[in-house]
Amino acid sequence: MAIMREFKAFITRGNVMDLAVGVIIGLAFNKIVDSLVQDIIMPVVGKVFGGLDFSNYYVPLNHQDPNLTLLEAKKLGAVLAYGNFLTIILNFLILAFIIFQMVRLVNRARREPDPLPAPPPEDVMLLREIRDVLKNR
């Protein structure tokens, strides 16, 4: 029973729950970014490079016909799917940039304003008053 109490204390700590929420949100966000790359960015990039579909770029390793689609070539044996790899790298770079921007915004929001300078000590204030009185005579 002691192990169950210890486990309950561990699982209900704030850090574990925050991590779980972060992972779930991260997975959902990853799907959004993956769709952005697959459905919007890569078709535009492919169009710029002559209507090519990067997801079907591969090097046949089992003497497949290079005119086959990636799925057809994979059914016939091993392939080096570098187009899919390029898409995943682009996906990662976009995701990393978005997370970087989010962290920048959060850090900027967390920044505390510069504290006001502390007022000078009383003896300095008194000396300034004496100086001002003497200056006006």
Stockholm file with secondary structure:
# STOCKHOLM 1.0

chainA/1-137         MAIMREFKAFITRGNVMDLAVGVIIGLAFNKIVDSLVQDIIMPVVGKVFGGLDFSNYYVPLNHQDPNLTLLEAKKLGAVLAYGNFLTIILNFLILAFIIFQMVRLVNRARREPDPLPAPPPEDVMLLREIRDVLKNR
#=GR chainA/1-137 SS CHHHHHHHHHHTSHHHHHHHHHHHHHHHHHHHHHHIIIIIIHHHHHHHTTSCCGGGCCEESSCCCTTSCHHHHHHHSCEECHHHHHHHHHHHHHHHHHHHHHHHHHHHHHCCCCCCCCCCCHHHHHHHHHHHHHHHC
#=GC SS_cons         CHHHHHHHHHHTSHHHHHHHHHHHHHHHHHHHHHHIIIIIIHHHHHHHTTSCCGGGCCEESSCCCTTSCHHHHHHHSCEECHHHHHHHHHHHHHHHHHHHHHHHHHHHHHCCCCCCCCCCCHHHHHHHHHHHHHHHC
//
